[in-house]
Amino acid sequence: MTDISRRGMLQAAGLLTMGAVTGCASSRSGGKDQAIFSIEQPSIPIVGSNDRFPVRRIYCIGRNYAAHAREMGSDPTREPPFFFQKPSDSIQFVPPGKTVDHPYPTLTKNYHYEIELVAAINKGGKNIPVETALQHVFGYAVGLDMTRRDLQAAMKKEEKPWEIGKSFDMSAPIGPLHPVASIGNFTQGKIWLKVNGQVKQSSDLKNMIWSVAEQISNLSKAFELFPGDIIYSGTPENVGPVVRGDVMEGYIEKLPSITLKVV
């Protein structure tokens, strides 16, 4: 074979290789990008419907009852509202009328309950006025903001973030969502939590320092709210520990109670 014919074959092979690479790149760029795996969307059942409410973010307000603020060493007359977040997959759904197993988490020896009203947002926005804030609420549920108190306290002492004390697996038990259209908005009503049948927390929603409307308004100044955001609206005084075997029952007036056994 002559040098000329050999060069011709090599050039032809090179062109074929380039065409194959180009064709491969074209087929990839022409296709639709896909996630390499799927992630389950956390959601909450809606009472009176087969639909579910997808959870985007979980916001929690801290120290929103004066007596609880004092028991945590804060002055409720001077402290502006502050918020922290839990991951959306920390949701643990608790059907009314059933006792659901709730796992005692790792790393803690001081695991605390906090009973709270939860507001679910279906209309987002920024800088939402207090006067129209409740128009953004889809519904309400009973929730628990479970807390690894010893880890939270250690982080406070070291001036580090609270996440390890607040944002862990199944740290946000919640009952079903009741739409505002059927239940109305909450400005008052009894709220309590029992452990093994004994009342531990008891107050009224009217004792919240910052109302649900004020919470939404303040949050929307710091974050743009979106449909799917839910807000844990703070807990009354007398938070305390549970151990394995304890049964917690949380209740808010007009809503069915939720019951969990620590395992």
C-alpha positions as a Markdown table, in Angstrom:
| # | Residue | x | y | z |
|---|---|---|---|---|
| 1 | Met | 0.0 | 0.0 | 0.0 |
| 2 | Thr | 1.4 | 3.4 | -0.9 |
| 3 | Asp | 1.9 | 6.2 | 1.6 |
| 4 | Ile | -0.8 | 8.2 | -0.2 |
| 5 | Ser | -3.4 | 5.5 | 0.0 |
| 6 | Arg | -2.5 | 4.8 | 3.6 |
| 7 | Arg | -2.9 | 8.5 | 4.5 |
| 8 | Gly | -6.3 | 8.5 | 2.7 |
| 9 | Met | -7.5 | 5.6 | 4.8 |
| 10 | Leu | -6.4 | 7.2 | 8.0 |
| 11 | Gln | -8.1 | 10.5 | 7.1 |
| 12 | Ala | -11.3 | 8.6 | 6.3 |
| 13 | Ala | -11.1 | 6.8 | 9.6 |
| 14 | Gly | -10.6 | 10.1 | 11.4 |
| 15 | Leu | -13.6 | 11.6 | 9.7 |
| 16 | Leu | -15.8 | 8.6 | 10.7 |
| 17 | Thr | -14.6 | 8.8 | 14.3 |
| 18 | Met | -15.4 | 12.6 | 14.4 |
| 19 | Gly | -18.8 | 11.9 | 12.9 |
| 20 | Ala | -19.5 | 9.3 | 15.6 |
| 21 | Val | -18.5 | 11.6 | 18.4 |
| 22 | Thr | -20.5 | 14.5 | 16.9 |
| 23 | Gly | -23.5 | 12.2 | 16.4 |
| 24 | Cys | -23.3 | 11.0 | 20.1 |
| 25 | Ala | -23.0 | 14.6 | 21.4 |
| 26 | Ser | -25.9 | 15.6 | 19.2 |
| 27 | Ser | -28.1 | 12.8 | 20.5 |
| 28 | Arg | -27.3 | 13.7 | 24.1 |
| 29 | Ser | -27.9 | 17.4 | 23.7 |
| 30 | Gly | -31.1 | 16.7 | 21.8 |
| 31 | Gly | -32.5 | 14.4 | 24.5 |
| 32 | Lys | -34.2 | 15.6 | 27.7 |
| 33 | Asp | -32.1 | 15.8 | 30.9 |
| 34 | Gln | -33.2 | 13.5 | 33.6 |
| 35 | Ala | -32.4 | 13.1 | 37.3 |
| 36 | Ile | -30.2 | 10.1 | 38.0 |
| 37 | Phe | -32.7 | 9.0 | 40.7 |
| 38 | Ser | -36.1 | 10.0 | 42.1 |
| 39 | Ile | -36.8 | 11.5 | 45.5 |
| 40 | Glu | -40.1 | 11.1 | 47.2 |
| 41 | Gln | -42.0 | 14.4 | 47.7 |
| 42 | Pro | -43.0 | 14.8 | 51.4 |
| 43 | Ser | -46.7 | 15.5 | 51.7 |
| 44 | Ile | -49.6 | 15.7 | 54.2 |
| 45 | Pro | -53.1 | 14.2 | 53.7 |
| 46 | Ile | -55.9 | 16.8 | 53.4 |
| 47 | Val | -59.1 | 16.1 | 55.4 |
| 48 | Gly | -62.2 | 15.7 | 53.1 |
| 49 | Ser | -60.1 | 15.1 | 50.0 |
| 50 | Asn | -58.1 | 12.5 | 48.2 |
| 51 | Asp | -55.5 | 15.2 | 47.5 |
| 52 | Arg | -52.3 | 15.7 | 49.5 |
| 53 | Phe | -50.4 | 18.9 | 50.4 |
| 54 | Pro | -46.8 | 18.8 | 49.2 |
| 55 | Val | -44.3 | 20.2 | 51.7 |
| 56 | Arg | -41.7 | 22.6 | 50.3 |
| 57 | Arg | -40.1 | 24.0 | 53.5 |
| 58 | Ile | -40.8 | 23.8 | 57.2 |
| 59 | Tyr | -40.4 | 27.0 | 59.1 |
| 60 | Cys | -40.5 | 27.1 | 62.9 |
| 61 | Ile | -40.8 | 30.2 | 65.2 |
| 62 | Gly | -38.9 | 30.1 | 68.4 |
| 63 | Arg | -40.2 | 31.2 | 71.9 |
| 64 | Asn | -43.6 | 32.4 | 70.8 |
| 65 | Tyr | -45.3 | 32.0 | 74.1 |
| 66 | Ala | -44.1 | 34.4 | 76.9 |
| 67 | Ala | -44.0 | 31.7 | 79.6 |
| 68 | His | -42.0 | 29.4 | 77.4 |
| 69 | Ala | -39.6 | 32.2 | 76.4 |
| 70 | Arg | -39.0 | 32.8 | 80.1 |
| 71 | Glu | -38.4 | 29.1 | 80.8 |
| 72 | Met | -35.8 | 29.1 | 78.0 |
| 73 | Gly | -34.0 | 32.1 | 79.5 |
| 74 | Ser | -35.3 | 34.8 | 77.2 |
| 75 | Asp | -37.2 | 38.1 | 77.7 |
| 76 | Pro | -40.4 | 38.0 | 75.5 |
| 77 | Thr | -41.0 | 41.7 | 75.9 |
| 78 | Arg | -37.8 | 42.6 | 74.0 |
| 79 | Glu | -37.1 | 39.8 | 71.6 |
| 80 | Pro | -38.3 | 40.1 | 68.0 |
| 81 | Pro | -39.6 | 37.0 | 66.2 |
| 82 | Phe | -36.9 | 34.6 | 65.0 |
| 83 | Phe | -37.2 | 31.4 | 62.9 |
| 84 | Phe | -35.3 | 28.3 | 62.1 |
| 85 | Gln | -36.0 | 25.5 | 59.6 |
| 86 | Lys | -36.4 | 21.7 | 59.5 |
| 87 | Pro | -35.9 | 19.6 | 56.4 |
| 88 | Ser | -39.2 | 18.8 | 54.6 |
| 89 | Asp | -38.5 | 15.1 | 54.9 |
| 90 | Ser | -38.5 | 15.3 | 58.8 |
| 91 | Ile | -42.3 | 15.1 | 58.5 |
| 92 | Gln | -43.8 | 12.1 | 60.3 |
| 93 | Phe | -47.5 | 11.7 | 59.5 |
| 94 | Val | -49.7 | 10.7 | 62.4 |
| 95 | Pro | -53.3 | 9.6 | 61.5 |
| 96 | Pro | -55.9 | 10.6 | 64.1 |
| 97 | Gly | -57.3 | 7.6 | 66.1 |
| 98 | Lys | -54.0 | 5.7 | 65.8 |
| 99 | Thr | -50.9 | 5.4 | 68.0 |
| 100 | Val | -47.9 | 5.7 | 65.8 |
| 101 | Asp | -44.4 | 4.5 | 66.8 |
| 102 | His | -42.0 | 7.4 | 67.1 |
| 103 | Pro | -38.3 | 6.5 | 67.2 |
| 104 | Tyr | -36.1 | 7.9 | 70.0 |
| 105 | Pro | -33.3 | 9.6 | 68.0 |
| 106 | Thr | -29.6 | 9.0 | 68.3 |
| 107 | Leu | -27.0 | 11.2 | 70.1 |
| 108 | Thr | -29.4 | 12.6 | 72.7 |
| 109 | Lys | -30.2 | 11.8 | 76.4 |
| 110 | Asn | -32.7 | 14.6 | 76.8 |
| 111 | Tyr | -35.4 | 14.4 | 74.2 |
| 112 | His | -38.2 | 17.0 | 74.4 |
| 113 | Tyr | -41.8 | 17.4 | 73.1 |
| 114 | Glu | -43.2 | 20.8 | 71.9 |
| 115 | Ile | -46.9 | 20.9 | 70.9 |
| 116 | Glu | -47.6 | 23.4 | 68.1 |
| 117 | Leu | -50.3 | 24.7 | 65.7 |
| 118 | Val | -49.1 | 24.3 | 62.1 |
| 119 | Ala | -50.2 | 26.6 | 59.3 |
| 120 | Ala | -49.9 | 25.5 | 55.7 |
| 121 | Ile | -49.3 | 28.1 | 52.9 |
| 122 | Asn | -50.8 | 27.7 | 49.4 |
| 123 | Lys | -50.2 | 31.3 | 48.2 |
| 124 | Gly | -46.7 | 32.7 | 48.3 |
| 125 | Gly | -45.3 | 36.2 | 48.3 |
| 126 | Lys | -42.8 | 38.7 | 49.7 |
| 127 | Asn | -43.4 | 41.5 | 52.2 |
| 128 | Ile | -46.9 | 40.3 | 52.9 |
| 129 | Pro | -49.0 | 42.7 | 55.0 |
| 130 | Val | -50.4 | 41.4 | 58.3 |
| 131 | Glu | -53.9 | 42.5 | 57.2 |
| 132 | Thr | -53.9 | 40.0 | 54.3 |
| 133 | Ala | -51.6 | 37.4 | 55.6 |
| 134 | Leu | -54.3 | 34.9 | 56.5 |
| 135 | Gln | -55.4 | 34.8 | 52.9 |
| 136 | His | -52.2 | 32.9 | 52.2 |
| 137 | Val | -53.2 | 30.0 | 54.6 |
| 138 | Phe | -54.6 | 26.8 | 53.1 |
| 139 | Gly | -55.2 | 25.0 | 56.4 |
| 140 | Tyr | -54.0 | 23.9 | 59.8 |
| 141 | Ala | -52.8 | 20.8 | 61.6 |
| 142 | Val | -51.6 | 19.6 | 65.0 |
| 143 | Gly | -47.8 | 19.3 | 65.1 |
| 144 | Leu | -44.9 | 18.4 | 67.4 |
| 145 | Asp | -41.5 | 20.1 | 67.2 |
| 146 | Met | -39.4 | 17.4 | 68.7 |
| 147 | Thr | -36.0 | 18.5 | 70.1 |
| 148 | Arg | -32.8 | 17.0 | 71.1 |
| 149 | Arg | -32.5 | 19.5 | 74.0 |
| 150 | Asp | -29.1 | 18.6 | 75.2 |
| 151 | Leu | -27.6 | 19.0 | 71.7 |
| 152 | Gln | -29.5 | 22.3 | 71.2 |
| 153 | Ala | -28.2 | 23.6 | 74.6 |
| 154 | Ala | -24.6 | 22.7 | 73.7 |
| 155 | Met | -24.9 | 24.5 | 70.4 |
| 156 | Lys | -26.3 | 27.6 | 72.1 |
| 157 | Lys | -23.4 | 27.6 | 74.6 |
| 158 | Glu | -20.9 | 27.4 | 71.8 |
| 159 | Glu | -22.8 | 29.9 | 69.7 |
| 160 | Lys | -23.2 | 27.4 | 66.9 |
| 161 | Pro | -26.3 | 26.6 | 64.7 |
| 162 | Trp | -29.1 | 24.6 | 66.3 |
| 163 | Glu | -29.7 | 22.1 | 63.4 |
| 164 | Ile | -28.4 | 19.1 | 65.2 |
| 165 | Gly | -30.9 | 19.7 | 68.0 |
| 166 | Lys | -33.9 | 20.5 | 65.8 |
| 167 | Ser | -33.5 | 19.2 | 62.3 |
| 168 | Phe | -33.3 | 15.4 | 62.3 |
| 169 | Asp | -35.3 | 12.4 | 61.0 |
| 170 | Met | -39.0 | 12.4 | 62.1 |
| 171 | Ser | -38.5 | 15.6 | 64.2 |
| 172 | Ala | -41.7 | 17.0 | 62.8 |
| 173 | Pro | -44.7 | 14.8 | 63.6 |
| 174 | Ile | -48.0 | 16.2 | 62.2 |
| 175 | Gly | -51.6 | 15.3 | 61.8 |
| 176 | Pro | -53.8 | 15.8 | 58.7 |
| 177 | Leu | -54.4 | 19.2 | 57.2 |
| 178 | His | -57.8 | 20.8 | 57.8 |
| 179 | Pro | -58.6 | 23.4 | 55.1 |
| 180 | Val | -59.5 | 26.9 | 56.2 |
| 181 | Ala | -62.7 | 26.7 | 54.2 |
| 182 | Ser | -64.0 | 24.0 | 56.6 |
| 183 | Ile | -62.2 | 24.9 | 59.9 |
| 184 | Gly | -61.6 | 28.6 | 59.7 |
| 185 | Asn | -58.5 | 30.5 | 61.0 |
| 186 | Phe | -57.1 | 30.1 | 64.5 |
| 187 | Thr | -56.7 | 33.1 | 66.7 |
| 188 | Gln | -57.6 | 31.3 | 70.0 |
| 189 | Gly | -58.3 | 27.9 | 71.3 |
| 190 | Lys | -57.0 | 25.3 | 73.8 |
| 191 | Ile | -53.7 | 23.6 | 73.1 |
| 192 | Trp | -52.3 | 20.9 | 75.3 |
| 193 | Leu | -50.0 | 17.9 | 75.4 |
| 194 | Lys | -50.2 | 14.8 | 77.6 |
| 195 | Val | -47.6 | 12.2 | 78.4 |
| 196 | Asn | -48.9 | 8.9 | 79.6 |
| 197 | Gly | -52.3 | 10.5 | 80.2 |
| 198 | Gln | -50.8 | 13.4 | 82.4 |
| 199 | Val | -51.1 | 17.0 | 81.1 |
| 200 | Lys | -47.7 | 18.5 | 80.6 |
| 201 | Gln | -48.4 | 21.5 | 78.4 |
| 202 | Ser | -51.6 | 23.5 | 78.5 |
| 203 | Ser | -52.3 | 27.0 | 77.2 |
| 204 | Asp | -54.4 | 28.9 | 74.6 |
| 205 | Leu | -53.5 | 30.0 | 71.1 |
| 206 | Lys | -54.4 | 33.6 | 72.1 |
| 207 | Asn | -51.3 | 33.6 | 74.2 |
| 208 | Met | -48.9 | 33.5 | 71.2 |
| 209 | Ile | -46.7 | 36.6 | 71.2 |
| 210 | Trp | -46.8 | 36.7 | 67.4 |
| 211 | Ser | -50.1 | 35.6 | 65.7 |
| 212 | Val | -50.1 | 33.4 | 62.6 |
| 213 | Ala | -50.7 | 36.4 | 60.5 |
| 214 | Glu | -47.8 | 38.3 | 62.0 |
| 215 | Gln | -45.5 | 35.2 | 61.6 |
| 216 | Ile | -46.3 | 35.0 | 57.9 |
| 217 | Ser | -45.7 | 38.8 | 57.5 |
| 218 | Asn | -42.4 | 38.6 | 59.3 |
| 219 | Leu | -41.2 | 35.5 | 57.5 |
| 220 | Ser | -42.0 | 37.0 | 54.1 |
| 221 | Lys | -39.7 | 39.9 | 54.8 |
| 222 | Ala | -36.8 | 37.5 | 55.1 |
| 223 | Phe | -37.8 | 34.8 | 52.6 |
| 224 | Glu | -40.1 | 34.7 | 49.6 |
| 225 | Leu | -42.8 | 32.3 | 50.7 |
| 226 | Phe | -44.2 | 29.7 | 48.2 |
| 227 | Pro | -47.1 | 27.2 | 48.1 |
| 228 | Gly | -46.1 | 24.2 | 50.1 |
| 229 | Asp | -44.4 | 26.1 | 53.0 |
| 230 | Ile | -45.6 | 25.2 | 56.4 |
| 231 | Ile | -45.1 | 27.1 | 59.7 |
| 232 | Tyr | -44.8 | 25.6 | 63.1 |
| 233 | Ser | -46.1 | 28.4 | 65.2 |
| 234 | Gly | -44.4 | 27.9 | 68.6 |
| 235 | Thr | -45.0 | 26.0 | 71.8 |
| 236 | Pro | -46.4 | 26.9 | 75.2 |
| 237 | Glu | -44.4 | 26.5 | 78.5 |
| 238 | Asn | -43.5 | 23.3 | 80.3 |
| 239 | Val | -41.6 | 21.5 | 77.5 |
| 240 | Gly | -40.0 | 18.4 | 78.9 |
| 241 | Pro | -38.4 | 15.0 | 78.2 |
| 242 | Val | -39.8 | 11.7 | 77.1 |
| 243 | Val | -38.2 | 8.3 | 77.1 |
| 244 | Arg | -38.9 | 5.0 | 75.3 |
| 245 | Gly | -42.3 | 3.7 | 76.2 |
| 246 | Asp | -43.9 | 7.1 | 76.8 |
| 247 | Val | -47.1 | 7.9 | 74.9 |
| 248 | Met | -47.6 | 11.5 | 73.8 |
| 249 | Glu | -51.0 | 12.9 | 72.9 |
| 250 | Gly | -51.2 | 16.4 | 71.3 |
| 251 | Tyr | -54.4 | 18.4 | 70.9 |
| 252 | Ile | -55.6 | 21.7 | 69.6 |
| 253 | Glu | -59.2 | 22.8 | 69.9 |
| 254 | Lys | -61.3 | 22.1 | 66.7 |
| 255 | Leu | -58.7 | 19.6 | 65.5 |
| 256 | Pro | -58.4 | 15.8 | 66.3 |
| 257 | Ser | -55.5 | 14.8 | 68.6 |
| 258 | Ile | -52.4 | 12.9 | 67.5 |
| 259 | Thr | -50.9 | 10.1 | 69.5 |
| 260 | Leu | -47.3 | 8.8 | 69.4 |
| 261 | Lys | -45.4 | 6.2 | 71.3 |
| 262 | Val | -41.7 | 6.7 | 71.8 |
| 263 | Val | -39.8 | 3.5 | 70.8 |
